[in-house]
Structures are given as C-alpha cells and as structure tokens.
Amino acid sequence: MTDYIDGIINSKVPETFDKVLVGIYLEPKYADILASLGKKGGRGAKSEIVNLALHKLFKDKGLI
C-alpha cells in the first residue's frame, strides 16, 4: 500500500477527512518541504501530512 506522501509524489492523492484549524510555527526546513509537497498534493495535502506525522509520534509514545 502506498502511503500519503508517496501518493503525492506519484500524483495519487487520497481523500482527506474533517480537520480543526490550529496555528503552529515550523522550522524553515520543514516548512519548505511541507510547502513543496502541498503544492504537488493540492488542497489538504499539508494537513494530511502533519496529521500522519503526529499520529505516528503519538502512537509511538503510547498517547493513542
């Protein structure tokens, strides 16, 4: 199965789900990568990438 970022790179963007708007600050190197993938992935791509990254981190730490 292709993950979300691989889907963006290969131009196959999966569906996104409802989200809640929050404001965060990112280090420039992460913001640049996220912006690049967001342009290629289209609307909702950046949110989905951040959600997937947070899900993995929170799961690894036993929070979910």
mmCIF file as Biopython writes it, N, C-alpha, C and O atoms, coordinates in Angstrom:
data_model
#
loop_
_atom_site.group_PDB
_atom_site.id
_atom_site.type_symbol
_atom_site.label_atom_id
_atom_site.label_alt_id
_atom_site.label_comp_id
_atom_site.label_asym_id
_atom_site.label_entity_id
_atom_site.label_seq_id
_atom_site.pdbx_PDB_ins_code
_atom_site.Cartn_x
_atom_site.Cartn_y
_atom_site.Cartn_z
_atom_site.occupancy
_atom_site.B_iso_or_equiv
_atom_site.auth_seq_id
_atom_site.auth_asym_id
_atom_site.pdbx_PDB_model_num
ATOM 1   N N  . MET A ? 1  ? 0.841   -1.193 0.000  1.0 0.0 1  A 1 
ATOM 2   C CA . MET A ? 1  ? 0.000   0.000  0.000  1.0 0.0 1  A 1 
ATOM 3   C C  . MET A ? 1  ? 0.882   1.251  0.000  1.0 0.0 1  A 1 
ATOM 4   O O  . MET A ? 1  ? 1.895   1.299  0.699  1.0 0.0 1  A 1 
ATOM 5   N N  . THR A ? 2  ? 0.511   2.226  -0.755 1.0 0.0 2  A 1 
ATOM 6   C CA . THR A ? 2  ? 1.240   3.477  -0.854 1.0 0.0 2  A 1 
ATOM 7   C C  . THR A ? 2  ? 0.825   4.396  0.285  1.0 0.0 2  A 1 
ATOM 8   O O  . THR A ? 2  ? -0.365  4.529  0.571  1.0 0.0 2  A 1 
ATOM 9   N N  . ASP A ? 3  ? 1.809   5.042  0.950  1.0 0.0 3  A 1 
ATOM 10  C CA . ASP A ? 3  ? 1.423   5.986  1.994  1.0 0.0 3  A 1 
ATOM 11  C C  . ASP A ? 3  ? 1.082   7.338  1.367  1.0 0.0 3  A 1 
ATOM 12  O O  . ASP A ? 3  ? 1.240   7.520  0.160  1.0 0.0 3  A 1 
ATOM 13  N N  . TYR A ? 4  ? 0.621   8.271  2.173  1.0 0.0 4  A 1 
ATOM 14  C CA . TYR A ? 4  ? 0.103   9.542  1.665  1.0 0.0 4  A 1 
ATOM 15  C C  . TYR A ? 4  ? 1.159   10.340 0.909  1.0 0.0 4  A 1 
ATOM 16  O O  . TYR A ? 4  ? 0.882   10.853 -0.175 1.0 0.0 4  A 1 
ATOM 17  N N  . ILE A ? 5  ? 2.361   10.453 1.463  1.0 0.0 5  A 1 
ATOM 18  C CA . ILE A ? 5  ? 3.410   11.229 0.812  1.0 0.0 5  A 1 
ATOM 19  C C  . ILE A ? 5  ? 3.831   10.569 -0.492 1.0 0.0 5  A 1 
ATOM 20  O O  . ILE A ? 5  ? 4.040   11.256 -1.491 1.0 0.0 5  A 1 
ATOM 21  N N  . ASP A ? 6  ? 3.959   9.249  -0.497 1.0 0.0 6  A 1 
ATOM 22  C CA . ASP A ? 6  ? 4.253   8.551  -1.755 1.0 0.0 6  A 1 
ATOM 23  C C  . ASP A ? 6  ? 3.159   8.823  -2.777 1.0 0.0 6  A 1 
ATOM 24  O O  . ASP A ? 6  ? 3.441   8.975  -3.966 1.0 0.0 6  A 1 
ATOM 25  N N  . GLY A ? 7  ? 1.914   8.884  -2.321 1.0 0.0 7  A 1 
ATOM 26  C CA . GLY A ? 7  ? 0.800   9.190  -3.212 1.0 0.0 7  A 1 
ATOM 27  C C  . GLY A ? 7  ? 0.925   10.564 -3.832 1.0 0.0 7  A 1 
ATOM 28  O O  . GLY A ? 7  ? 0.648   10.745 -5.017 1.0 0.0 7  A 1 
ATOM 29  N N  . ILE A ? 8  ? 1.345   11.544 -3.024 1.0 0.0 8  A 1 
ATOM 30  C CA . ILE A ? 8  ? 1.549   12.892 -3.554 1.0 0.0 8  A 1 
ATOM 31  C C  . ILE A ? 8  ? 2.664   12.885 -4.586 1.0 0.0 8  A 1 
ATOM 32  O O  . ILE A ? 8  ? 2.519   13.438 -5.676 1.0 0.0 8  A 1 
ATOM 33  N N  . ILE A ? 9  ? 3.771   12.260 -4.235 1.0 0.0 9  A 1 
ATOM 34  C CA . ILE A ? 9  ? 4.912   12.210 -5.148 1.0 0.0 9  A 1 
ATOM 35  C C  . ILE A ? 9  ? 4.517   11.545 -6.459 1.0 0.0 9  A 1 
ATOM 36  O O  . ILE A ? 9  ? 4.969   11.949 -7.531 1.0 0.0 9  A 1 
ATOM 37  N N  . ASN A ? 10 ? 3.677   10.533 -6.367 1.0 0.0 10 A 1 
ATOM 38  C CA . ASN A ? 10 ? 3.234   9.805  -7.558 1.0 0.0 10 A 1 
ATOM 39  C C  . ASN A ? 10 ? 1.904   10.327 -8.095 1.0 0.0 10 A 1 
ATOM 40  O O  . ASN A ? 10 ? 1.283   9.686  -8.943 1.0 0.0 10 A 1 
ATOM 41  N N  . SER A ? 11 ? 1.465   11.486 -7.609 1.0 0.0 11 A 1 
ATOM 42  C CA . SER A ? 11 ? 0.247   12.171 -8.052 1.0 0.0 11 A 1 
ATOM 43  C C  . SER A ? 11 ? -1.035  11.372 -7.843 1.0 0.0 11 A 1 
ATOM 44  O O  . SER A ? 11 ? -1.948  11.442 -8.666 1.0 0.0 11 A 1 
ATOM 45  N N  . LYS A ? 12 ? -1.111  10.618 -6.757 1.0 0.0 12 A 1 
ATOM 46  C CA . LYS A ? 12 ? -2.326  9.884  -6.397 1.0 0.0 12 A 1 
ATOM 47  C C  . LYS A ? 12 ? -2.698  10.296 -4.977 1.0 0.0 12 A 1 
ATOM 48  O O  . LYS A ? 12 ? -2.345  9.611  -4.016 1.0 0.0 12 A 1 
ATOM 49  N N  . VAL A ? 13 ? -3.407  11.406 -4.845 1.0 0.0 13 A 1 
ATOM 50  C CA . VAL A ? 13 ? -3.732  11.954 -3.529 1.0 0.0 13 A 1 
ATOM 51  C C  . VAL A ? 13 ? -5.003  11.305 -2.991 1.0 0.0 13 A 1 
ATOM 52  O O  . VAL A ? 13 ? -6.063  11.408 -3.608 1.0 0.0 13 A 1 
ATOM 53  N N  . PRO A ? 14 ? -4.898  10.627 -1.823 1.0 0.0 14 A 1 
ATOM 54  C CA . PRO A ? 14 ? -6.096  10.030 -1.222 1.0 0.0 14 A 1 
ATOM 55  C C  . PRO A ? 14 ? -7.026  11.084 -0.629 1.0 0.0 14 A 1 
ATOM 56  O O  . PRO A ? 14 ? -6.647  12.246 -0.488 1.0 0.0 14 A 1 
ATOM 57  N N  . GLU A ? 15 ? -8.242  10.672 -0.284 1.0 0.0 15 A 1 
ATOM 58  C CA . GLU A ? 15 ? -9.225  11.562 0.333  1.0 0.0 15 A 1 
ATOM 59  C C  . GLU A ? 15 ? -8.741  12.055 1.684  1.0 0.0 15 A 1 
ATOM 60  O O  . GLU A ? 15 ? -7.974  11.372 2.363  1.0 0.0 15 A 1 
ATOM 61  N N  . THR A ? 16 ? -9.187  13.240 2.074  1.0 0.0 16 A 1 
ATOM 62  C CA . THR A ? 16 ? -8.906  13.743 3.410  1.0 0.0 16 A 1 
ATOM 63  C C  . THR A ? 16 ? -10.197 13.784 4.212  1.0 0.0 16 A 1 
ATOM 64  O O  . THR A ? 16 ? -11.287 13.694 3.647  1.0 0.0 16 A 1 
ATOM 65  N N  . PHE A ? 17 ? -10.077 13.919 5.522  1.0 0.0 17 A 1 
ATOM 66  C CA . PHE A ? 17 ? -11.225 13.927 6.411  1.0 0.0 17 A 1 
ATOM 67  C C  . PHE A ? 17 ? -11.331 15.282 7.104  1.0 0.0 17 A 1 
ATOM 68  O O  . PHE A ? 17 ? -10.470 16.141 6.911  1.0 0.0 17 A 1 
ATOM 69  N N  . ASP A ? 18 ? -12.377 15.485 7.912  1.0 0.0 18 A 1 
ATOM 70  C CA . ASP A ? 18 ? -12.573 16.740 8.634  1.0 0.0 18 A 1 
ATOM 71  C C  . ASP A ? 18 ? -11.380 17.050 9.525  1.0 0.0 18 A 1 
ATOM 72  O O  . ASP A ? 18 ? -10.770 16.150 10.102 1.0 0.0 18 A 1 
ATOM 73  N N  . LYS A ? 19 ? -11.054 18.332 9.630  1.0 0.0 19 A 1 
ATOM 74  C CA . LYS A ? 19 ? -9.922  18.791 10.424 1.0 0.0 19 A 1 
ATOM 75  C C  . LYS A ? 19 ? -10.322 20.006 11.253 1.0 0.0 19 A 1 
ATOM 76  O O  . LYS A ? 19 ? -11.353 20.626 10.991 1.0 0.0 19 A 1 
ATOM 77  N N  . VAL A ? 20 ? -9.509  20.347 12.252 1.0 0.0 20 A 1 
ATOM 78  C CA . VAL A ? 20 ? -9.691  21.526 13.087 1.0 0.0 20 A 1 
ATOM 79  C C  . VAL A ? 20 ? -8.513  22.450 12.818 1.0 0.0 20 A 1 
ATOM 80  O O  . VAL A ? 20 ? -7.365  22.008 12.852 1.0 0.0 20 A 1 
ATOM 81  N N  . LEU A ? 21 ? -8.777  23.729 12.551 1.0 0.0 21 A 1 
ATOM 82  C CA . LEU A ? 21 ? -7.728  24.691 12.253 1.0 0.0 21 A 1 
ATOM 83  C C  . LEU A ? 21 ? -6.975  25.075 13.523 1.0 0.0 21 A 1 
ATOM 84  O O  . LEU A ? 21 ? -7.584  25.484 14.512 1.0 0.0 21 A 1 
ATOM 85  N N  . VAL A ? 22 ? -5.635  24.940 13.492 1.0 0.0 22 A 1 
ATOM 86  C CA . VAL A ? 22 ? -4.764  25.371 14.585 1.0 0.0 22 A 1 
ATOM 87  C C  . VAL A ? 22 ? -3.579  26.117 13.975 1.0 0.0 22 A 1 
ATOM 88  O O  . VAL A ? 22 ? -3.255  25.922 12.803 1.0 0.0 22 A 1 
ATOM 89  N N  . GLY A ? 23 ? -2.945  26.957 14.758 1.0 0.0 23 A 1 
ATOM 90  C CA . GLY A ? 23 ? -1.763  27.675 14.272 1.0 0.0 23 A 1 
ATOM 91  C C  . GLY A ? 23 ? -0.513  27.126 14.934 1.0 0.0 23 A 1 
ATOM 92  O O  . GLY A ? 23 ? -0.482  26.949 16.152 1.0 0.0 23 A 1 
ATOM 93  N N  . ILE A ? 24 ? 0.510   26.857 14.150 1.0 0.0 24 A 1 
ATOM 94  C CA . ILE A ? 24 ? 1.782   26.367 14.688 1.0 0.0 24 A 1 
ATOM 95  C C  . ILE A ? 24 ? 2.932   27.045 13.947 1.0 0.0 24 A 1 
ATOM 96  O O  . ILE A ? 24 ? 2.748   27.572 12.850 1.0 0.0 24 A 1 
ATOM 97  N N  . TYR A ? 25 ? 4.112   27.027 14.549 1.0 0.0 25 A 1 
ATOM 98  C CA . TYR A ? 25 ? 5.322   27.517 13.906 1.0 0.0 25 A 1 
ATOM 99  C C  . TYR A ? 25 ? 6.194   26.321 13.567 1.0 0.0 25 A 1 
ATOM 100 O O  . TYR A ? 25 ? 6.367   25.420 14.388 1.0 0.0 25 A 1 
ATOM 101 N N  . LEU A ? 26 ? 6.747   26.310 12.353 1.0 0.0 26 A 1 
ATOM 102 C CA . LEU A ? 26 ? 7.625   25.233 11.907 1.0 0.0 26 A 1 
ATOM 103 C C  . LEU A ? 26 ? 9.016   25.778 11.637 1.0 0.0 26 A 1 
ATOM 104 O O  . LEU A ? 26 ? 9.180   26.952 11.303 1.0 0.0 26 A 1 
ATOM 105 N N  . GLU A ? 27 ? 10.008  24.926 11.784 1.0 0.0 27 A 1 
ATOM 106 C CA . GLU A ? 27 ? 11.354  25.299 11.368 1.0 0.0 27 A 1 
ATOM 107 C C  . GLU A ? 27 ? 11.323  25.475 9.854  1.0 0.0 27 A 1 
ATOM 108 O O  . GLU A ? 27 ? 10.603  24.753 9.164  1.0 0.0 27 A 1 
ATOM 109 N N  . PRO A ? 28 ? 12.097  26.428 9.329  1.0 0.0 28 A 1 
ATOM 110 C CA . PRO A ? 28 ? 12.069  26.718 7.896  1.0 0.0 28 A 1 
ATOM 111 C C  . PRO A ? 28 ? 12.296  25.490 7.005  1.0 0.0 28 A 1 
ATOM 112 O O  . PRO A ? 28 ? 11.652  25.362 5.963  1.0 0.0 28 A 1 
ATOM 113 N N  . LYS A ? 29 ? 13.190  24.599 7.395  1.0 0.0 29 A 1 
ATOM 114 C CA . LYS A ? 29 ? 13.452  23.425 6.557  1.0 0.0 29 A 1 
ATOM 115 C C  . LYS A ? 29 ? 12.212  22.534 6.435  1.0 0.0 29 A 1 
ATOM 116 O O  . LYS A ? 29 ? 11.961  21.960 5.376  1.0 0.0 29 A 1 
ATOM 117 N N  . TYR A ? 30 ? 11.433  22.419 7.527  1.0 0.0 30 A 1 
ATOM 118 C CA . TYR A ? 30 ? 10.220  21.603 7.470  1.0 0.0 30 A 1 
ATOM 119 C C  . TYR A ? 30 ? 9.116   22.327 6.707  1.0 0.0 30 A 1 
ATOM 120 O O  . TYR A ? 30 ? 8.353   21.709 5.965  1.0 0.0 30 A 1 
ATOM 121 N N  . ALA A ? 31 ? 9.039   23.635 6.897  1.0 0.0 31 A 1 
ATOM 122 C CA . ALA A ? 31 ? 8.031   24.427 6.190  1.0 0.0 31 A 1 
ATOM 123 C C  . ALA A ? 31 ? 8.264   24.362 4.681  1.0 0.0 31 A 1 
ATOM 124 O O  . ALA A ? 31 ? 7.308   24.273 3.911  1.0 0.0 31 A 1 
ATOM 125 N N  . ASP A ? 32 ? 9.521   24.406 4.256  1.0 0.0 32 A 1 
ATOM 126 C CA . ASP A ? 32 ? 9.839   24.338 2.828  1.0 0.0 32 A 1 
ATOM 127 C C  . ASP A ? 32 ? 9.434   23.000 2.223  1.0 0.0 32 A 1 
ATOM 128 O O  . ASP A ? 32 ? 8.840   22.953 1.146  1.0 0.0 32 A 1 
ATOM 129 N N  . ILE A ? 33 ? 9.754   21.917 2.917  1.0 0.0 33 A 1 
ATOM 130 C CA . ILE A ? 33 ? 9.384   20.576 2.430  1.0 0.0 33 A 1 
ATOM 131 C C  . ILE A ? 33 ? 7.870   20.444 2.381  1.0 0.0 33 A 1 
ATOM 132 O O  . ILE A ? 33 ? 7.312   19.949 1.401  1.0 0.0 33 A 1 
ATOM 133 N N  . LEU A ? 34 ? 7.212   20.885 3.439  1.0 0.0 34 A 1 
ATOM 134 C CA . LEU A ? 34 ? 5.752   20.798 3.510  1.0 0.0 34 A 1 
ATOM 135 C C  . LEU A ? 34 ? 5.096   21.623 2.407  1.0 0.0 34 A 1 
ATOM 136 O O  . LEU A ? 34 ? 4.129   21.175 1.790  1.0 0.0 34 A 1 
ATOM 137 N N  . ALA A ? 35 ? 5.613   22.817 2.155  1.0 0.0 35 A 1 
ATOM 138 C CA . ALA A ? 35 ? 5.070   23.666 1.096  1.0 0.0 35 A 1 
ATOM 139 C C  . ALA A ? 35 ? 5.234   23.009 -0.267 1.0 0.0 35 A 1 
ATOM 140 O O  . ALA A ? 35 ? 4.320   23.047 -1.091 1.0 0.0 35 A 1 
ATOM 141 N N  . SER A ? 36 ? 6.379   22.416 -0.504 1.0 0.0 36 A 1 
ATOM 142 C CA . SER A ? 36 ? 6.639   21.747 -1.781 1.0 0.0 36 A 1 
ATOM 143 C C  . SER A ? 36 ? 5.674   20.582 -1.998 1.0 0.0 36 A 1 
ATOM 144 O O  . SER A ? 36 ? 5.096   20.439 -3.076 1.0 0.0 36 A 1 
ATOM 145 N N  . LEU A ? 37 ? 5.504   19.759 -0.977 1.0 0.0 37 A 1 
ATOM 146 C CA . LEU A ? 37 ? 4.573   18.633 -1.089 1.0 0.0 37 A 1 
ATOM 147 C C  . LEU A ? 37 ? 3.136   19.126 -1.191 1.0 0.0 37 A 1 
ATOM 148 O O  . LEU A ? 37 ? 2.321   18.531 -1.896 1.0 0.0 37 A 1 
ATOM 149 N N  . GLY A ? 38 ? 2.826   20.212 -0.489 1.0 0.0 38 A 1 
ATOM 150 C CA . GLY A ? 38 ? 1.484   20.769 -0.538 1.0 0.0 38 A 1 
ATOM 151 C C  . GLY A ? 38 ? 1.107   21.268 -1.912 1.0 0.0 38 A 1 
ATOM 152 O O  . GLY A ? 38 ? -0.030  21.091 -2.348 1.0 0.0 38 A 1 
ATOM 153 N N  . LYS A ? 39 ? 2.055   21.896 -2.606 1.0 0.0 39 A 1 
ATOM 154 C CA . LYS A ? 39 ? 1.787   22.359 -3.968 1.0 0.0 39 A 1 
ATOM 155 C C  . LYS A ? 39 ? 1.502   21.191 -4.894 1.0 0.0 39 A 1 
ATOM 156 O O  . LYS A ? 39 ? 0.602   21.251 -5.731 1.0 0.0 39 A 1 
ATOM 157 N N  . LYS A ? 40 ? 2.270   20.141 -4.736 1.0 0.0 40 A 1 
ATOM 158 C CA . LYS A ? 40 ? 2.095   18.984 -5.599 1.0 0.0 40 A 1 
ATOM 159 C C  . LYS A ? 40 ? 0.838   18.190 -5.228 1.0 0.0 40 A 1 
ATOM 160 O O  . LYS A ? 40 ? 0.152   17.664 -6.104 1.0 0.0 40 A 1 
ATOM 161 N N  . GLY A ? 41 ? 0.541   18.104 -3.939 1.0 0.0 41 A 1 
ATOM 162 C CA . GLY A ? 41 ? -0.578  17.295 -3.470 1.0 0.0 41 A 1 
ATOM 163 C C  . GLY A ? 41 ? -1.922  17.985 -3.524 1.0 0.0 41 A 1 
ATOM 164 O O  . GLY A ? 41 ? -2.961  17.324 -3.510 1.0 0.0 41 A 1 
ATOM 165 N N  . GLY A ? 42 ? -1.918  19.315 -3.585 1.0 0.0 42 A 1 
ATOM 166 C CA . GLY A ? 42 ? -3.181  20.039 -3.659 1.0 0.0 42 A 1 
ATOM 167 C C  . GLY A ? 42 ? -3.804  20.302 -2.303 1.0 0.0 42 A 1 
ATOM 168 O O  . GLY A ? 42 ? -3.188  20.111 -1.255 1.0 0.0 42 A 1 
ATOM 169 N N  . ARG A ? 43 ? -5.054  20.750 -2.364 1.0 0.0 43 A 1 
ATOM 170 C CA . ARG A ? 43 ? -5.779  21.160 -1.158 1.0 0.0 43 A 1 
ATOM 171 C C  . ARG A ? 43 ? -5.825  20.040 -0.115 1.0 0.0 43 A 1 
ATOM 172 O O  . ARG A ? 43 ? -6.224  18.914 -0.411 1.0 0.0 43 A 1 
ATOM 173 N N  . GLY A ? 44 ? -5.417  20.366 1.089  1.0 0.0 44 A 1 
ATOM 174 C CA . GLY A ? 44 ? -5.477  19.424 2.203  1.0 0.0 44 A 1 
ATOM 175 C C  . GLY A ? 44 ? -4.242  18.563 2.374  1.0 0.0 44 A 1 
ATOM 176 O O  . GLY A ? 44 ? -4.129  17.846 3.368  1.0 0.0 44 A 1 
ATOM 177 N N  . ALA A ? 45 ? -3.308  18.614 1.428  1.0 0.0 45 A 1 
ATOM 178 C CA . ALA A ? 45 ? -2.129  17.749 1.488  1.0 0.0 45 A 1 
ATOM 179 C C  . ALA A ? 45 ? -1.270  18.042 2.715  1.0 0.0 45 A 1 
ATOM 180 O O  . ALA A ? 45 ? -0.841  17.121 3.410  1.0 0.0 45 A 1 
ATOM 181 N N  . LYS A ? 46 ? -1.019  19.319 2.979  1.0 0.0 46 A 1 
ATOM 182 C CA . LYS A ? 46 ? -0.177  19.673 4.130  1.0 0.0 46 A 1 
ATOM 183 C C  . LYS A ? 46 ? -0.822  19.203 5.431  1.0 0.0 46 A 1 
ATOM 184 O O  . LYS A ? 46 ? -0.137  18.667 6.302  1.0 0.0 46 A 1 
ATOM 185 N N  . SER A ? 47 ? -2.112  19.395 5.568  1.0 0.0 47 A 1 
ATOM 186 C CA . SER A ? 47 ? -2.815  18.958 6.777  1.0 0.0 47 A 1 
ATOM 187 C C  . SER A ? 47 ? -2.712  17.452 6.953  1.0 0.0 47 A 1 
ATOM 188 O O  . SER A ? 47 ? -2.484  16.964 8.060  1.0 0.0 47 A 1 
ATOM 189 N N  . GLU A ? 48 ? -2.878  16.732 5.879  1.0 0.0 48 A 1 
ATOM 190 C CA . GLU A ? 48 ? -2.830  15.271 5.962  1.0 0.0 48 A 1 
ATOM 191 C C  . GLU A ? 48 ? -1.433  14.798 6.349  1.0 0.0 48 A 1 
ATOM 192 O O  . GLU A ? 48 ? -1.295  13.881 7.160  1.0 0.0 48 A 1 
ATOM 193 N N  . ILE A ? 49 ? -0.402  15.407 5.784  1.0 0.0 49 A 1 
ATOM 194 C CA . ILE A ? 49 ? 0.976   15.029 6.113  1.0 0.0 49 A 1 
ATOM 195 C C  . ILE A ? 49 ? 1.260   15.276 7.592  1.0 0.0 49 A 1 
ATOM 196 O O  . ILE A ? 49 ? 1.823   14.415 8.269  1.0 0.0 49 A 1 
ATOM 197 N N  . VAL A ? 50 ? 0.874   16.442 8.095  1.0 0.0 50 A 1 
ATOM 198 C CA . VAL A ? 50 ? 1.108   16.760 9.503  1.0 0.0 50 A 1 
ATOM 199 C C  . VAL A ? 50 ? 0.310   15.820 10.399 1.0 0.0 50 A 1 
ATOM 200 O O  . VAL A ? 50 ? 0.825   15.353 11.414 1.0 0.0 50 A 1 
ATOM 201 N N  . ASN A ? 51 ? -0.936  15.537 10.040 1.0 0.0 51 A 1 
ATOM 202 C CA . ASN A ? 51 ? -1.745  14.606 10.832 1.0 0.0 51 A 1 
ATOM 203 C C  . ASN A ? 51 ? -1.130  13.215 10.877 1.0 0.0 51 A 1 
ATOM 204 O O  . ASN A ? 51 ? -1.117  12.579 11.931 1.0 0.0 51 A 1 
ATOM 205 N N  . LEU A ? 52 ? -0.623  12.738 9.749  1.0 0.0 52 A 1 
ATOM 206 C CA . LEU A ? 52 ? 0.013   11.421 9.720  1.0 0.0 52 A 1 
ATOM 207 C C  . LEU A ? 52 ? 1.281   11.390 10.574 1.0 0.0 52 A 1 
ATOM 208 O O  . LEU A ? 52 ? 1.532   10.418 11.287 1.0 0.0 52 A 1 
ATOM 209 N N  . ALA A ? 53 ? 2.074   12.453 10.500 1.0 0.0 53 A 1 
ATOM 210 C CA . ALA A ? 53 ? 3.298   12.528 11.304 1.0 0.0 53 A 1 
ATOM 211 C C  . ALA A ? 53 ? 2.971   12.555 12.797 1.0 0.0 53 A 1 
ATOM 212 O O  . ALA A ? 53 ? 3.613   11.865 13.589 1.0 0.0 53 A 1 
ATOM 213 N N  . LEU A ? 54 ? 1.973   13.353 13.178 1.0 0.0 54 A 1 
ATOM 214 C CA . LEU A ? 54 ? 1.576   13.421 14.581 1.0 0.0 54 A 1 
ATOM 215 C C  . LEU A ? 54 ? 0.985   12.096 15.051 1.0 0.0 54 A 1 
ATOM 216 O O  . LEU A ? 54 ? 1.245   11.661 16.173 1.0 0.0 54 A 1 
ATOM 217 N N  . HIS A ? 55 ? 0.202   11.463 14.208 1.0 0.0 55 A 1 
ATOM 218 C CA . HIS A ? 55 ? -0.377  10.163 14.565 1.0 0.0 55 A 1 
ATOM 219 C C  . HIS A ? 55 ? 0.729   9.163  14.884 1.0 0.0 55 A 1 
ATOM 220 O O  . HIS A ? 55 ? 0.659   8.463  15.894 1.0 0.0 55 A 1 
ATOM 221 N N  . LYS A ? 56 ? 1.744   9.091  14.036 1.0 0.0 56 A 1 
ATOM 222 C CA . LYS A ? 56 ? 2.859   8.158  14.268 1.0 0.0 56 A 1 
ATOM 223 C C  . LYS A ? 56 ? 3.588   8.490  15.552 1.0 0.0 56 A 1 
ATOM 224 O O  . LYS A ? 56 ? 3.876   7.593  16.345 1.0 0.0 56 A 1 
ATOM 225 N N  . LEU A ? 57 ? 3.892   9.759  15.776 1.0 0.0 57 A 1 
ATOM 226 C CA . LEU A ? 57 ? 4.583   10.175 17.000 1.0 0.0 57 A 1 
ATOM 227 C C  . LEU A ? 57 ? 3.759   9.844  18.237 1.0 0.0 57 A 1 
ATOM 228 O O  . LEU A ? 57 ? 4.276   9.259  19.189 1.0 0.0 57 A 1 
ATOM 229 N N  . PHE A ? 58 ? 2.484   10.211 18.231 1.0 0.0 58 A 1 
ATOM 230 C CA . PHE A ? 58 ? 1.629   9.976  19.396 1.0 0.0 58 A 1 
ATOM 231 C C  . PHE A ? 58 ? 1.430   8.486  19.640 1.0 0.0 58 A 1 
ATOM 232 O O  . PHE A ? 58 ? 1.382   8.051  20.791 1.0 0.0 58 A 1 
ATOM 233 N N  . LYS A ? 59 ? 1.313   7.700  18.576 1.0 0.0 59 A 1 
ATOM 234 C CA . LYS A ? 59 ? 1.167   6.256  18.740 1.0 0.0 59 A 1 
ATOM 235 C C  . LYS A ? 59 ? 2.443   5.641  19.311 1.0 0.0 59 A 1 
ATOM 236 O O  . LYS A ? 59 ? 2.381   4.794  20.203 1.0 0.0 59 A 1 
ATOM 237 N N  . ASP A ? 60 ? 3.595   6.066  18.800 1.0 0.0 60 A 1 
ATOM 238 C CA . ASP A ? 60 ? 4.875   5.564  19.298 1.0 0.0 60 A 1 
ATOM 239 C C  . ASP A ? 60 ? 5.066   5.894  20.775 1.0 0.0 60 A 1 
ATOM 240 O O  . ASP A ? 60 ? 5.705   5.127  21.495 1.0 0.0 60 A 1 
ATOM 241 N N  . LYS A ? 61 ? 4.527   7.016  21.238 1.0 0.0 61 A 1 
ATOM 242 C CA . LYS A ? 61 ? 4.653   7.436  22.644 1.0 0.0 61 A 1 
ATOM 243 C C  . LYS A ? 61 ? 3.528   6.893  23.519 1.0 0.0 61 A 1 
ATOM 244 O O  . LYS A ? 61 ? 3.484   7.187  24.714 1.0 0.0 61 A 1 
ATOM 245 N N  . GLY A ? 62 ? 2.618   6.107  22.946 1.0 0.0 62 A 1 
ATOM 246 C CA . GLY A ? 62 ? 1.544   5.498  23.713 1.0 0.0 62 A 1 
ATOM 247 C C  . GLY A ? 62 ? 0.418   6.447  24.097 1.0 0.0 62 A 1 
ATOM 248 O O  . GLY A ? 62 ? -0.347  6.177  25.023 1.0 0.0 62 A 1 
ATOM 249 N N  . LEU A ? 63 ? 0.322   7.567  23.375 1.0 0.0 63 A 1 
ATOM 250 C CA . LEU A ? 63 ? -0.726  8.538  23.689 1.0 0.0 63 A 1 
ATOM 251 C C  . LEU A ? 63 ? -2.041  8.194  22.994 1.0 0.0 63 A 1 
ATOM 252 O O  . LEU A ? 63 ? -3.102  8.652  23.419 1.0 0.0 63 A 1 
ATOM 253 N N  . ILE A ? 64 ? -1.982  7.404  21.943 1.0 0.0 64 A 1 
ATOM 254 C CA . ILE A ? 64 ? -3.206  6.946  21.271 1.0 0.0 64 A 1 
ATOM 255 C C  . ILE A ? 64 ? -3.085  5.455  21.011 1.0 0.0 64 A 1 
ATOM 256 O O  . ILE A ? 64 ? -4.000  4.850  20.453 1.0 0.0 64 A 1 
#
